[in-house]
Amino acid sequence: MDAFYESQVNWDKDDYYYLHRILHRIFYYYDKYSDEIKSMDVSRMSEKTKVLINCIIRYYHFEFLFDKYKNISIIKESKPLSEVLILDENPLPENNVYKEMNVMY
């Protein structure tokens, strides 16, 4: 999917929210989307995309996916974003991996 590799220049929170929803679907239903995950080229992804994937996987405690899909294993080393990435103006109230990675969701 091209959205994983877009430059994200001039993106707003709605664009990132949409990307997050696509990634969420893929990784939450990883068995159904196994081929898509296997074909992902992490080297072409922005840091924000990698952080979103990291957040999704860790939020659901699906860390085993980093071992199952070697092509995405480097994402587990993602660092928090230097600037806040806003997906939603009313983020989840609990402390979670999104806040840890500087993403408001």
C-alpha positions in Angstrom: 0.0 0.0 0.0 1.4 3.4 -1.0 0.3 5.2 2.2 3.1 3.4 4.1 5.7 5.1 1.9 4.3 8.5 1.2 6.5 11.5 2.1 3.8 12.8 4.5 4.7 16.4 3.6 1.7 18.7 4.5 -0.1 15.9 6.3 -2.6 16.8 9.0 -3.9 14.8 11.9 -6.7 13.3 9.8 -4.2 11.9 7.3 -2.2 10.3 10.1 -5.4 9.0 11.7 -6.3 7.4 8.4 -2.8 5.8 8.1 -3.1 4.6 11.7 -6.5 3.0 11.0 -5.0 1.1 8.0 -2.0 -0.1 10.0 -4.2 -1.0 12.9 -6.4 -3.2 10.7 -3.4 -4.9 9.2 -1.6 -5.6 12.4 -4.6 -6.4 14.6 -5.7 -9.0 12.0 -2.1 -10.1 11.1 -3.1 -13.6 10.0 -5.5 -12.2 7.4 -2.9 -9.6 6.3 0.2 -11.7 6.5 1.2 -11.2 2.9 0.9 -7.5 3.2 3.1 -7.5 6.3 5.7 -9.7 4.7 5.9 -7.3 1.7 6.5 -4.2 3.8 9.7 -2.3 3.1 10.5 -0.6 6.4 13.5 1.2 4.8 11.0 3.3 2.7 8.8 4.2 5.7 8.9 7.5 7.6 9.8 7.5 11.3 6.2 8.4 12.1 4.9 5.3 10.2 7.4 3.1 12.0 6.4 4.6 15.4 2.7 4.0 14.6 3.4 0.3 13.8 5.4 0.0 16.9 2.6 1.5 19.0 0.0 -0.8 17.6 2.0 -3.9 18.1 3.0 -3.0 21.6 -0.4 -1.7 22.6 -1.9 -5.2 21.9 1.1 -7.0 23.2 1.8 -8.5 19.8 5.6 -8.2 20.1 5.9 -11.8 18.7 5.1 -10.2 15.3 8.6 -8.7 15.3 10.0 -12.2 15.3 7.3 -13.7 13.0 8.0 -11.0 10.3 11.7 -10.4 10.2 11.3 -7.6 7.7 9.6 -5.4 10.4 11.8 -6.5 13.3 13.8 -3.2 13.2 10.7 -1.3 14.1 10.9 -2.6 17.7 13.9 -0.3 18.1 11.9 2.9 17.2 12.5 5.8 19.5 9.9 8.3 20.6 9.1 11.0 18.1 10.8 14.4 18.7 7.5 16.2 18.2 4.1 15.1 19.2 2.1 13.4 16.5 -1.6 14.1 16.9 -4.1 11.6 15.7 -6.9 12.7 17.9 -7.5 15.8 20.0 -9.0 13.7 22.8 -6.3 11.0 23.4 -6.7 7.9 25.4 -6.7 8.8 29.1 -4.4 6.0 30.4 -0.6 6.0 30.2 0.3 3.7 27.3 2.8 3.1 24.6 1.3 5.9 22.4 2.1 8.5 25.0 5.5 6.9 25.6 6.2 7.3 21.8 4.9 10.9 21.8 1.7 10.1 19.9 -1.6 11.6 21.0 -4.3 8.9 20.4 
